[in-house]
Amino acid sequence: MEGSTLSAPIHATEYEPEPKKHLQNHMIRMIAACARNRVMGAGGTLPWQIQEDWEYFLESTRGGALLMGRRCYEDFTDYVQDREVVVLSRDPSREFPYAHRAGNLQDGLDLAASLAPDTWICGGEGIYREAMPLAEELYLTQIDQEYEGDVCFPKWEKVFNREISRKEMNSKAPKLTFLVLGK
Ligand SMILES: NC(=O)c1ccc[n+]([C@@H]2O[C@H](COP(=O)([O-])OP(=O)(O)OC[C@H]3O[C@@H](n4cnc5c(N)ncnc54)[C@H](OP(=O)(O)O)[C@@H]3O)[C@@H](O)[C@H]2O)c1
Protein backbone atom coordinates (compact mmCIF):
# COMPACT_ATOMS: atom_id res chain seq x y z
CA MET A 1 0.00 0.00 0.00
CA GLU A 2 3.04 2.29 0.32
CA GLY A 3 2.68 5.16 -2.08
CA SER A 4 -0.97 4.39 -2.62
CA THR A 5 -3.26 7.37 -2.81
CA LEU A 6 -6.06 5.31 -1.26
CA SER A 7 -5.87 5.91 2.46
CA ALA A 8 -8.87 3.70 3.15
CA PRO A 9 -9.13 3.90 6.96
CA ILE A 10 -9.31 7.70 6.92
CA HIS A 11 -11.98 7.64 4.25
CA ALA A 12 -13.89 5.04 6.21
CA THR A 13 -13.99 7.41 9.17
CA GLU A 14 -14.79 10.44 7.07
CA TYR A 15 -17.71 8.78 5.37
CA GLU A 16 -19.24 7.25 8.48
CA PRO A 17 -22.93 7.80 7.69
CA GLU A 18 -24.77 10.30 9.84
CA PRO A 19 -27.63 8.12 11.13
CA LYS A 20 -25.98 7.29 14.44
CA LYS A 21 -26.49 10.81 15.78
CA HIS A 22 -30.19 10.24 16.39
CA LEU A 23 -30.06 6.75 17.77
CA GLN A 24 -29.46 7.65 21.41
CA ASN A 25 -32.81 8.13 23.15
CA HIS A 26 -34.57 7.48 19.88
CA MET A 27 -38.20 6.64 20.57
CA ILE A 28 -40.45 4.45 18.41
CA ARG A 29 -44.15 5.09 18.83
CA MET A 30 -47.27 3.94 17.05
CA ILE A 31 -50.17 6.26 16.35
CA ALA A 32 -53.62 5.20 15.19
CA ALA A 33 -57.31 5.91 15.46
CA CYS A 34 -59.87 3.17 15.50
CA ALA A 35 -63.59 2.75 15.82
CA ARG A 36 -65.49 0.80 18.47
CA ASN A 37 -65.45 -2.21 16.08
CA ARG A 38 -61.66 -1.72 15.48
CA VAL A 39 -62.18 -0.44 11.92
CA MET A 40 -59.53 2.10 10.90
CA GLY A 41 -59.68 2.23 7.09
CA ALA A 42 -62.14 1.94 4.22
CA GLY A 43 -61.31 1.86 0.52
CA GLY A 44 -57.78 3.21 1.04
CA THR A 45 -58.73 6.16 3.20
CA LEU A 46 -60.05 6.98 6.67
CA PRO A 47 -63.70 6.03 7.20
CA TRP A 48 -64.35 9.36 8.94
CA GLN A 49 -63.48 13.02 8.78
CA ILE A 50 -62.81 14.08 12.33
CA GLN A 51 -60.88 17.32 12.40
CA GLU A 52 -59.91 17.06 16.09
CA ASP A 53 -58.27 13.70 15.56
CA TRP A 54 -56.51 14.76 12.37
CA GLU A 55 -55.07 17.83 14.14
CA TYR A 56 -54.03 15.63 17.06
CA PHE A 57 -52.19 13.33 14.63
CA LEU A 58 -50.41 16.20 12.89
CA GLU A 59 -49.48 17.88 16.17
CA SER A 60 -48.32 14.70 17.95
CA THR A 61 -46.07 13.61 15.10
CA ARG A 62 -44.57 17.04 14.34
CA GLY A 63 -40.78 16.88 14.16
CA GLY A 64 -40.69 13.09 13.97
CA ALA A 65 -40.18 10.71 11.08
CA LEU A 66 -43.33 8.98 9.85
CA LEU A 67 -43.08 5.36 8.77
CA MET A 68 -46.00 4.08 6.72
CA GLY A 69 -47.07 1.53 4.16
CA ARG A 70 -47.49 2.32 0.49
CA ARG A 71 -51.30 2.55 0.67
CA CYS A 72 -51.15 4.95 3.60
CA TYR A 73 -48.69 7.12 1.69
CA GLU A 74 -51.07 7.28 -1.27
CA ASP A 75 -53.70 8.71 1.08
CA PHE A 76 -51.24 11.09 2.78
CA THR A 77 -49.56 12.72 -0.21
CA ASP A 78 -50.91 16.22 0.50
CA TYR A 79 -48.98 16.33 3.79
CA VAL A 80 -45.74 14.62 2.82
CA GLN A 81 -43.79 17.74 1.89
CA ASP A 82 -43.81 19.07 5.47
CA ARG A 83 -42.60 15.80 7.02
CA GLU A 84 -39.85 13.24 6.97
CA VAL A 85 -41.66 10.21 5.58
CA VAL A 86 -40.41 6.67 5.02
CA VAL A 87 -42.67 4.51 2.86
CA LEU A 88 -42.50 0.72 2.99
CA SER A 89 -42.89 -0.99 -0.36
CA ARG A 90 -41.48 -4.28 -1.62
CA ASP A 91 -41.34 -2.88 -5.13
CA PRO A 92 -37.86 -1.38 -5.60
CA SER A 93 -38.94 0.42 -8.76
CA ARG A 94 -41.55 2.48 -6.93
CA GLU A 95 -40.72 6.11 -6.26
CA PHE A 96 -42.49 8.22 -3.66
CA PRO A 97 -42.24 11.98 -4.17
CA TYR A 98 -40.93 13.83 -1.11
CA ALA A 99 -40.50 10.55 0.78
CA HIS A 100 -37.94 7.78 1.17
CA ARG A 101 -38.58 4.13 0.35
CA ALA A 102 -37.53 1.10 2.39
CA GLY A 103 -38.10 -2.52 1.45
CA ASN A 104 -38.78 -3.93 4.93
CA LEU A 105 -39.62 -2.77 8.42
CA GLN A 106 -36.12 -2.91 9.88
CA ASP A 107 -34.61 -0.92 7.02
CA GLY A 108 -37.47 1.55 7.37
CA LEU A 109 -36.82 1.97 11.08
CA ASP A 110 -33.09 2.47 10.52
CA LEU A 111 -33.78 5.06 7.86
CA ALA A 112 -36.37 6.85 9.99
CA ALA A 113 -33.92 6.97 12.90
CA SER A 114 -31.45 8.77 10.67
CA LEU A 115 -33.99 11.45 9.78
CA ALA A 116 -35.51 12.60 13.06
CA PRO A 117 -35.25 12.16 16.83
CA ASP A 118 -38.39 10.01 16.99
CA THR A 119 -40.20 7.58 14.74
CA TRP A 120 -43.95 7.33 14.41
CA ILE A 121 -45.35 4.11 12.95
CA CYS A 122 -48.46 5.20 11.05
CA GLY A 123 -49.79 1.89 9.71
CA GLY A 124 -51.40 0.19 7.96
CA GLU A 125 -52.58 -3.02 9.45
CA GLY A 126 -49.66 -5.38 8.77
CA ILE A 127 -47.09 -2.77 9.70
CA TYR A 128 -48.79 -2.06 13.03
CA ARG A 129 -48.84 -5.77 13.74
CA GLU A 130 -45.18 -6.26 12.83
CA ALA A 131 -44.01 -3.16 14.67
CA MET A 132 -45.99 -3.72 17.86
CA PRO A 133 -43.21 -5.60 19.67
CA LEU A 134 -40.72 -2.87 18.76
CA ALA A 135 -42.68 0.26 19.64
CA GLU A 136 -42.51 1.67 23.15
CA GLU A 137 -45.75 3.61 23.15
CA LEU A 138 -49.09 3.62 21.37
CA TYR A 139 -51.03 6.83 20.81
CA LEU A 140 -54.53 5.55 20.17
CA THR A 141 -57.65 7.56 19.49
CA GLN A 142 -60.72 5.52 20.25
CA ILE A 143 -63.76 6.68 18.32
CA ASP A 144 -66.93 5.70 20.09
CA GLN A 145 -68.90 4.69 17.02
CA GLU A 146 -68.95 1.75 14.62
CA TYR A 147 -67.88 2.24 11.00
CA GLU A 148 -67.83 0.02 7.95
CA GLY A 149 -64.39 -0.63 6.55
CA ASP A 150 -61.86 -3.11 5.23
CA VAL A 151 -58.88 -2.51 7.53
CA CYS A 152 -58.85 -2.99 11.31
CA PHE A 153 -56.40 -2.01 13.99
CA PRO A 154 -54.78 -5.18 15.36
CA LYS A 155 -55.40 -6.24 18.95
CA TRP A 156 -53.16 -4.14 21.14
CA GLU A 157 -54.53 -4.66 24.64
CA LYS A 158 -52.09 -7.32 25.80
CA VAL A 159 -49.05 -5.54 24.37
CA PHE A 160 -49.78 -1.97 25.43
CA ASN A 161 -51.33 -2.68 28.80
CA ARG A 162 -50.17 0.39 30.75
CA GLU A 163 -52.20 3.57 30.51
CA ILE A 164 -49.97 6.64 30.54
CA SER A 165 -52.60 9.25 29.85
CA ARG A 166 -56.21 9.62 28.76
CA LYS A 167 -58.06 12.62 27.44
CA GLU A 168 -61.73 12.46 26.58
CA MET A 169 -63.52 14.76 24.21
CA ASN A 170 -67.27 14.65 24.70
CA SER A 171 -68.20 17.92 23.10
CA LYS A 172 -69.23 16.47 19.75
CA ALA A 173 -70.41 13.08 18.56
CA PRO A 174 -68.74 10.69 18.27
CA LYS A 175 -66.97 10.80 21.60
CA LEU A 176 -63.18 10.63 21.25
CA THR A 177 -60.74 9.19 23.77
CA PHE A 178 -57.08 10.03 23.24
CA LEU A 179 -55.05 7.32 24.94
CA VAL A 180 -51.30 7.13 25.40
CA LEU A 181 -50.34 3.57 26.27
CA GLY A 182 -47.08 1.98 27.28
CA LYS A 183 -45.84 -1.53 28.02
N1 LIG B 1 -57.20 5.18 11.36
C1 LIG B 1 -55.88 5.12 11.36
O1 LIG B 1 -55.20 5.52 12.31
C2 LIG B 1 -55.19 4.57 10.16
C3 LIG B 1 -53.81 4.43 10.17
C4 LIG B 1 -53.18 3.88 9.08
C5 LIG B 1 -53.92 3.47 8.00
N2 LIG B 1 -55.26 3.63 8.01
C6 LIG B 1 -56.06 3.17 6.87
O2 LIG B 1 -55.63 1.86 6.52
C7 LIG B 1 -55.60 1.72 5.11
C8 LIG B 1 -54.17 1.49 4.63
O3 LIG B 1 -53.59 0.43 5.33
P1 LIG B 1 -53.29 -0.99 4.64
O4 LIG B 1 -52.99 -1.96 5.74
O5 LIG B 1 -54.38 -1.30 3.68
O6 LIG B 1 -52.02 -0.69 3.74
P2 LIG B 1 -50.54 -0.13 4.04
O7 LIG B 1 -49.90 -0.87 5.16
O8 LIG B 1 -50.57 1.35 4.12
O9 LIG B 1 -49.86 -0.49 2.66
C9 LIG B 1 -49.68 -1.84 2.30
C10 LIG B 1 -48.45 -1.90 1.42
O10 LIG B 1 -47.32 -1.44 2.15
C11 LIG B 1 -46.18 -2.21 1.78
N3 LIG B 1 -45.73 -2.99 2.93
C12 LIG B 1 -46.46 -3.36 4.00
N4 LIG B 1 -45.68 -4.02 4.89
C13 LIG B 1 -44.44 -4.05 4.36
C14 LIG B 1 -43.22 -4.59 4.80
N5 LIG B 1 -43.08 -5.22 5.98
N6 LIG B 1 -42.13 -4.44 4.01
C15 LIG B 1 -42.23 -3.79 2.82
N7 LIG B 1 -43.37 -3.26 2.35
C16 LIG B 1 -44.47 -3.39 3.12
C17 LIG B 1 -46.63 -3.07 0.61
O11 LIG B 1 -46.48 -2.23 -0.52
P3 LIG B 1 -46.20 -2.78 -2.00
O12 LIG B 1 -47.47 -3.43 -2.44
O13 LIG B 1 -45.87 -1.53 -2.78
O14 LIG B 1 -45.05 -3.73 -1.90
C18 LIG B 1 -48.10 -3.29 0.93
O15 LIG B 1 -48.88 -3.65 -0.20
C19 LIG B 1 -56.19 3.00 4.56
O16 LIG B 1 -57.60 2.85 4.45
C20 LIG B 1 -55.85 4.00 5.64
O17 LIG B 1 -56.72 5.13 5.64
C21 LIG B 1 -55.90 4.16 9.06
The ligand as an ORCA input file, in Angstrom:
! r2SCAN-3c Opt
* xyz 0 1
  N     -57.201      5.179     11.361
  C     -55.881      5.120     11.356
  O     -55.205      5.515     12.309
  C     -55.187      4.570     10.156
  C     -53.811      4.430     10.172
  C     -53.185      3.879      9.082
  C     -53.924      3.465      8.002
  N     -55.259      3.633      8.008
  C     -56.059      3.168      6.865
  O     -55.635      1.855      6.521
  C     -55.602      1.718      5.106
  C     -54.169      1.494      4.632
  O     -53.591      0.426      5.333
  P     -53.289     -0.988      4.641
  O     -52.994     -1.958      5.739
  O     -54.381     -1.303      3.685
  O     -52.025     -0.691      3.741
  P     -50.542     -0.131      4.038
  O     -49.902     -0.872      5.161
  O     -50.567      1.348      4.119
  O     -49.861     -0.493      2.663
  C     -49.678     -1.841      2.297
  C     -48.451     -1.901      1.416
  O     -47.320     -1.441      2.154
  C     -46.181     -2.213      1.782
  N     -45.734     -2.987      2.932
  C     -46.458     -3.362      4.005
  N     -45.685     -4.022      4.893
  C     -44.443     -4.052      4.358
  C     -43.218     -4.589      4.799
  N     -43.084     -5.225      5.982
  N     -42.129     -4.440      4.010
  C     -42.231     -3.787      2.817
  N     -43.375     -3.258      2.348
  C     -44.471     -3.388      3.118
  C     -46.627     -3.067      0.610
  O     -46.482     -2.229     -0.517
  P     -46.202     -2.779     -2.001
  O     -47.467     -3.429     -2.436
  O     -45.874     -1.526     -2.781
  O     -45.048     -3.728     -1.896
  C     -48.099     -3.289      0.925
  O     -48.875     -3.653     -0.195
  C     -56.193      3.000      4.562
  O     -57.601      2.847      4.451
  C     -55.849      4.004      5.636
  O     -56.716      5.127      5.640
  C     -55.901      4.162      9.063
*
